[in-house]
Amino acid sequence: PIVMTNVGDPVGAGLVASLARPGGNVTGFSSLSPELITKRLEILKDAVPKLVRVGLLRPPGGGTGQELQLKEIKPAAVALKLKLEVIDTQLDAKGLESAFQTAKQKQVGAIMTQTTRGFFAERKRIVELAGKYRLPAIYFQTEFVDDGGLMSYGADFDDLYRKAAHYVDKILKGAKPADLPVQQAIKFEFVINLKAAKQIGLTLSPEFLSRANRVIK
């Protein structure tokens, strides 16, 4: 038996037949990565009302998860009247710097990354570069903000991990993964770092700040 803790789209990735009836030896929890990337874009637009162009950092090679995220965010950008600049990004110091230079050349007014482990691993460098190039950014996990990033919006992973432990317990007591529906994240975290906003000269309205679960001052 396999229990997922935070797979973005387990049906789209071919891991389960459906959320309600997984059908095999895999079950667990979905972090809704493809859907949440559009929510982050909306928040970015609210934070920077005059935003016209957004840079989306994308890791090399793509993959199912990245394609699903692109499929979600492209129509969302059109609906928000935003020009989306997809920037292929090598995950090393030189590649990350080059990606931000490209973003500046393309005159983007803000930056996002796709949800991947690679970007999470390089979060400190990404946060530093966003400050250096004075680009508002929103990330997919709170750890980016704890490391000095501007904003994050995503699933509450602590909640997903706790729930996954309950599923493991049920399976060890005899439950079959095929009979345990895949559950989607229901708790989300929106975190804002005012220090980072001040660093890049961005003023956020009181109404906008009131939407956050946590504001770092």
N, C-alpha and C positions, 0 to 999 in steps of 0.2 A: 504493500500500500504506500501511496505517496500523498502527502499533505502539502499543498501549496500555501505559502504565507502571503504573497503579494504579487501574483502574476497580473499583468495589465489587462489582457484580454484572452482568457484561457480557451474560449470557443474559437476566436479568430486564429489563435496560435495552434489550433488542432489538438489541444491537450485533453479536452472533454467534449462529449457530444452536445451537451447543453448544460446550462447552469442548474436547472431544476433536476435533471437526470444525467449525472456525469457518465454513467454507463460502463466505466472500466475500473481501474485500480487507482485513479487519480481523483482527488477532491481537494477542497480547501477554500482559499479566499482570494478575491480579486481586488486590486488596488485602483482599478478603473483608469489606468494611465492614459489611454487614448482620449477618453472623454474629458479628463481633468486638464489636458493641455489646452483645450479650448477655453476652459474657465480661467486659466492663468492668462490667456491672451486678453480676455475681457477685463480682468483686474488691471492688467498693464495699461490698457486703454483708459480705464477710469483714473489711474494714477497720473497718467500723462495725457490729458484731454486733447492736446494738439498733435498727438502722435500720428505720423503718416506711414513710416516704414519701421518694420520690426525684423531684426536679425534672428534667425533660428539656427543655432549651432547643431550640426548633425554629425554623428560619428561616421568614420569610413566603413563602407561595406553594407550599410543599411541593415536589413533583416526584417522579419515579420513584424516585430514590435515597433520598429521605426516607421515602417510603411503604414501601419495602422494609425500611428500618431499623425503622420502627414495627411492621411486621408481625412482625419477629423479636423485638423487645424486649417487646411486650405480654404474650405467653404466658410469657416468661421471668420477668417481674415477678410474675405470678400464681403461678408455681412457687416463687418465692423468698419468697412471702407479703409482697410489697412493693406499696404503692400508688404508681402512676406518675402524676405530674402533668405533663402536656405543656403547656409554656409557649411560646406564640408570641412570637418575639423579633425586634424590629427591630434591624438591625445598625448602629446608631449609638450614640453615648455615652448619649443620653437613653433610647433603647430598651433598651440593655443594663442600665442602672441600674433601669429599670422592671421588667425581667424578674426581677432578683434581689429587688426589693421584693415582687413577686408570689410568688416562691418562699418568702419569709419569711412572707407572709400565709397561704400554704397549708400552713405549718408543715412544710416538707420538711426532712429531716435531712441531705441531701447533694444534689449537683448533677452533671449530665452534659450534654454537648451532642451533637447529631447530628453526624455526620462530614460537614462541608462546608468548602469553601474560604473561605466568608465568616467562619465562626467561627475558622478558622486565622488569617485576616488580622487579626482582632480579639483574638488570644490574650492580648496583654499586658493589655488592659483587662479581659477576662474573669477572668484570674488575679487581678488587683487586687481586683475585686469579690468574688470567692470568699473572699479574705482579709478584706476589709472586713466581709462578712456572716457570717464564721466558718463557712463551709459546706465540708465535705470534698468534693472533686471529683476525678473521673478524666477524663482527656482522651485523644484518639485519636492524638496524635503527641508525641514526646519534646520538641519545641520548646516546648510549653506548660510542661513541667517545668523546662526550661533557663531559662525566663522567670519562674520562681518558683512554678509550679503544684505541686499536691500529688502527683499520680500520672498516669502515662500507660500505656496498653497498646495496641499496634497492630503492624501489619506493619513490618518493617525496610525502609524505602523505599530506602535506599542499595543494598540487595541487589536489589530489584526494578529499579532504574534500571540497575544493572550488567547484569542479565540481559536487559533490553530492548535494551541496546546489542548484545548477542550476536545477538538476533533481527534487528536492523537489518543487521548484518553478513551474516547468512545470506541475507536478502532481496536485498541488493545483489549477492550472489554467485549469485543465480538462484532461490532458494527461493520458493515461492508462499505467501502468508499463509494461504490456505485449507488448506494441508497442515501448518501449524505449530500444534499445539494450544495453546489458552490455558492458561497455567499459573497456579496459585493460590499465594499467598504461603506459604512454609514456615518462614520465620524471623520471629520476633516479639520485641518488646522490651517489658519491664515495668520502668518506672523510678519510683523513689520519692524525694521531696524531704523530708528530715527537718526542714529549716528551716521549710517550709510547714506541716508537721504541728504543730510547736511553736507557730507563730504562732496557730493556731486551737485549741490545747489538745487535740490529738488524740494519743493514745498508741497506737502500733502494736506488736504483739507481735513478739518475735524470730522466731517461726515465720513470720509474715507477711512480715517483711523479708527472710527467707532466700530467698523465692521470686523476688525482684527480680533482674534482670540488672545493674542499677546503682542504688546508693543514694547520693544527694547529701546530705552531712552539713554 
